Amino acid sequence: MDCMAEAEFPVAQVEILNFNALRNGDEQEGARLLRACLENGFFYFDMNGTAPGIDSAVEDIYQLSRELFALAEDELMQYDIDKLSPQKLNGHLSSPDLIRLLKYHAQPLSEQGSSHVPHTDLGSLTFLFTKKYGLQIQSARTGNWEYMQPKEGYTTVNIGDCLSLLTNNKLRSCRHRVKALPGQAMQERYSFAYFMRPDEDALLKAVTSPLIPKVIQEEVFTTKEWLQKKYAMLRRDTWQEDKNWILNGA
């Protein structure tokens, strides 16, 4: 747990949704989910009691992550997905979805900064599991940066670019980043995320629906094309200043 009182830094106030209620078709919970997707695109799922063994599965993934990142660097780099696949996939390649294991190294206060540039996620949905503060989202209402509170037994969910493009930005893909708490050094931080993505040939064009605003898209991308553009902007050697809009969604 982080020792600083939450009153000393801004904490995002987002919907906390019951996954079981949604799965059982609860209309009120469904309305709250829609509101969260329209307002800022970030929310929590209460995963307690959703499936037998889910807690132990989450801990197993954390343990795998710790063991993986403890490997010698030359062995660890054999798992560099940038070298294994342009779509950042390895293992079961028939699915475009993936789990990404993340480790943020400790940083002294003198080097404090964002661990990566502010960005939106590139897929459809992201499910993040973490035990420590660090994730910030940019409030759609104020533009201010607010910390997402880590919650035991919950997953943080956010809308990605693909789902936003398919709804002409009606469902919001929110900018976020990782940053140490104010006045504190960055702690070593493990987390993992499950990324859902459409098939790589899917056209990211707004679906026809009276609920989706009609906006003419100047250019329509496939999932594969959009992922390649996004990944290029997230790497220092391929970043281009005139295409910075890609980092913040289309």
C-alpha angles and dihedrals in degrees: 000000000000111000100214114102113251090232088070095065135032115267120197115244105215135155119283107209131192109233094201091053091052091047090052092053099253104178096205091051089047091053090051090050091052091049091052091050092049097045107044110335095238127103143140129252116210100222097180111129094001097122136355112264098012093125093052090046090055091050091048090056091050089051092049089051093052091049093046095050090047090065121108111272096247091053093042091054089061085075094052101135092199086069097039100051138003087222091053092245132135134158113026098029097178089081124062090208120096145179115229120201112212133196123182112197122227114265128196116242091251090065097043115146142116112311089218136002119279110268146150120247116258104218134062104270134000124204111196126194117194139147101201137061118256108101113106128186127199110239112239089210102049105013089232124134115247131183122242110227114234109234125195111234093017134096125214111231129194139178116248133210096264094059090043092052092048089057098040089251093304088124106056126238103201128211114240142165142177118254136159119255114270112283093003132107117244110266123216103271132191122192138148134209134203110213121200116201136174120248110286093248094051114121112235093219124135113266118241108256138131086234094059119076114241110239125161109239111216091207131016119208133196117231090254093052093048094048091051092051092047095047090050090056092049093058122077095220095054101033115124122196094213090057097050089120088075090068090060098047130263 
